[in-house]
Amino acid sequence: DHPAVFQRYWTADASSIRKEVRSGLGLAIARQVALAHRGALTVRSVRGAGAAFVLWLPMAAGSDVASVTE
């Protein structure tokens, strides 16, 4: 888990690849919206392979379920 990426204006030291990695407001706002709806926004990453962000939101009982895979 990388909780720092959900902070406003987070910057990582990526000197090994001579590139600065930054996060602005987007992830912080997205996580706050998820929490406000009793959900969650999480991230999983593998060095050199990328990251996957998962947004979890509760649904009302009896709601139709749709599945989207990218």
Rosetta blueprint (number, residue, H / E / L):
1 D L
2 H L
3 P H
4 A H
5 V H
6 F H
7 Q L
8 R L
9 Y L
10 W E
11 T E
12 A E
13 D L
14 A L
15 S H
16 S H
17 I H
18 R L
19 K L
20 E L
21 V E
22 R E
23 S E
24 G L
25 L L
26 G H
27 L H
28 A H
29 I H
30 A H
31 R H
32 Q H
33 V H
34 A H
35 L H
36 A H
37 H L
38 R L
39 G L
40 A E
41 L E
42 T E
43 V E
44 R E
45 S E
46 V E
47 R L
48 G L
49 A L
50 G E
51 A E
52 A E
53 F E
54 V E
55 L E
56 W E
57 L L
58 P L
59 M L
60 A L
61 A L
62 G L
63 S L
64 D L
65 V L
66 A L
67 S L
68 V L
69 T L
70 E L
